[in-house]
Amino acid sequence: MAISIFFNGHTEDITSREELREALERFDEVPQFELWVSITDGPSICMLRNGEHAWLMYLRYEGDSGFTSQGDASQLDDCCTWLKFDSWPSYTNISH
């Protein structure tokens, strides 16, 4: 089973644990990023990182409202200020 990685606008397929380990080590060198790790027709996890701040979201399946990391809500802007959204995408609204 291949894992699909989307990292700061670039996609790659991972087919082994060694490839995954190497990719995660590369990503850890970057202080600000958007990372999606997905399995086709399966779960996905998203990480937004800005320095020491990060936000995680786990989706069990496409269309899932997801589970998100918890922490000090006042620091959310510290994590996500480098992301320039005119408005948040509708899928981030878990009230629907």
PyMOL commands that set and color helices and strands:
alter all, ss='L'
color gray80, all
select helices_A, chain A and resi 17-28+73-80+90-92
alter helices_A, ss='H'
color red, helices_A
select strands_A, chain A and resi 3-7+10-14+32-39+44-50+53-59+67-68
alter strands_A, ss='S'
color yellow, strands_A
deselect
rebuild
show_as cartoon
